[in-house]
C-alpha cells in the first residue's frame, strides 16, 4: 500500500500477463463523488439483532472486477466520538460470522490534527473532526 493512497495491488492481473497491478477495494455504499459529505450507515446490526459484516470487492484498475475478499470484512467505524461509530464491535474483539471466527482490528487511525485526511486502502478518514477514528476490519482468525 502506498501511504496516503487508496490503491491496493493484485499480485497478477486478470490475464496473468503482468505483476502487481493497481486495484481498488469497494464495499456496499452510496456512491459519493468529490468532496460531498460522507454517508455513514450502521449496516452491521439488523433490526432483528443479527450482525452483518460488509464484504470488500477487488476492482483492478485496468481490467475491472476481480472478486470478493473471503477472509476480511468491513465491520464499521471506531472512534472517540459516538456519532457514526459501530457501538457493537471494538478493536481486539472476537466475532463469529458465517461459521468462522474473526478478530476485529483497527488498521490505522486519524490523529485529529486537522492537517489532512487519512487515506488508506481500507477507508478514508476526515482527520480534522474525528481524533482516533478508524475503520474496523474483521479478519479471519480461526
Secondary structure, 3 states (H helix, E strand, C coil): CCCCCCCEEEEECCCCCCEEEEEEEECCCCCCCCCCCCCCCCCCECCCCCECCEEEEEEECCCEEEEEEEEEEEEEEECCCCCCCCCCCCCCCEEEECCEEEEEECCCCCCCCCCCCECCCCCCECCCCCCCCEEEEEEECC
